[in-house]
Amino acid sequence: NPYPNPNPDPIPKQAITNCCAELQSKASPLLVLSPNGQAGLGSNRGSWCLRPGATSPEQLQQCFFLGQLMACALLQTQMVRCGGDGGEIAGR
C-alpha cells in the first residue's frame, strides 16, 4: 500500500466525536436529554437517554448502528469526547 494509514484505529476519533455531537442534539430522533437536563436540576444534566418512543423499524435500526458506534468508540486507543458533563468514553 503506497499510502499507509498512520492511524491504526478503524474509525478516526474525530468522526466518532462528530457523530456523538450530532446524536446529542434536540433534533435527534434517537436520544433525548435526561430529565435532570430538561429541568436544569441535579447532576448529570448533560446526559442523554434513549427516546422511549423510538420504536419504528428505522429507529430500531438506528439504535443498532448506535450500539456499533459505541463499540467502535470503546475500541479506540485514545479517549473520545462525547460532550455532556465531561463525558468521555475510555479507550484502550
N, C-alpha and C positions, 0 to 999 in steps of 0.2 A: 504494500500500500504506500504510494508516494506521499500521502497526506495523513500521517498517523494522528489519531485523536489524542491530544495532550491530557484530556480529562477522561479518566477511566470509568467514570460513572455513566450509566446508560442514558440518563436524562440530566441535562445541565441544571445545576442548582437554581439558576435564575428562572428557568422555565417553571419549575415547581413553585417557586415563590410567586411568580406571576399568576399561576393557576389558583393558588391559595387566596391571593388578593381579589381575584375575580369571583371566587366562590363566596368570599366573606363580604358580600355587598347586599344591600336591601333588594336588589333586582334578582338575586339568586333564587331559582325555583326549588333548590335543594336544601338550603340551610336558612335558619332563622336565628337572629340574635337571641341570646339566652334571656330568660325572664329578668334576671338582675340587670342585664344590659338595657333592656327595654324600659325598665323602671328607673334606671340610674341609681340603684341601691346595692349595697353589699359588695362582695368580692366577685371576681371572675366576670366582670361586666363586658369584657372583650371576647367572651367565649361564644361559640356558635353551636347550635344543636340541629339535628336533622328535622326538617319540616314535617310534622305529623301528617299533613295532607298530601305529601308527595307519594302517591300510590299508583300513578298511571304507569303503564309498561315502559314508556320513555323515561320517566323519572326513576323507576327501579333500575333501569339500565345505566342511568347516570350515577346512581348510588354504587353500583358495581364498579364503574370506572373510578369513582372517588376512592373506593377501597384499594384499587390497584395503584392509584396515585399516592395514597398514604403509604402503601408498601414500598413504592419506589423512594419516597422521601426517607423512610426508615433505613433503607439500604444505602443511602448516600454516605460518603466518607466524611462529610462536614455537616455542621448544623444547618438546618433550613429554617428560615424565618417565615412564620405564618401569621404575623400580626397579633392583634389582641394585646393582653397584658404581658408583654414579653414572651409571647407564645413561640416556642421553638420546638421543633421535632429533633431529637437527638439522632445523630448518625452513628456509624461505626467508629 
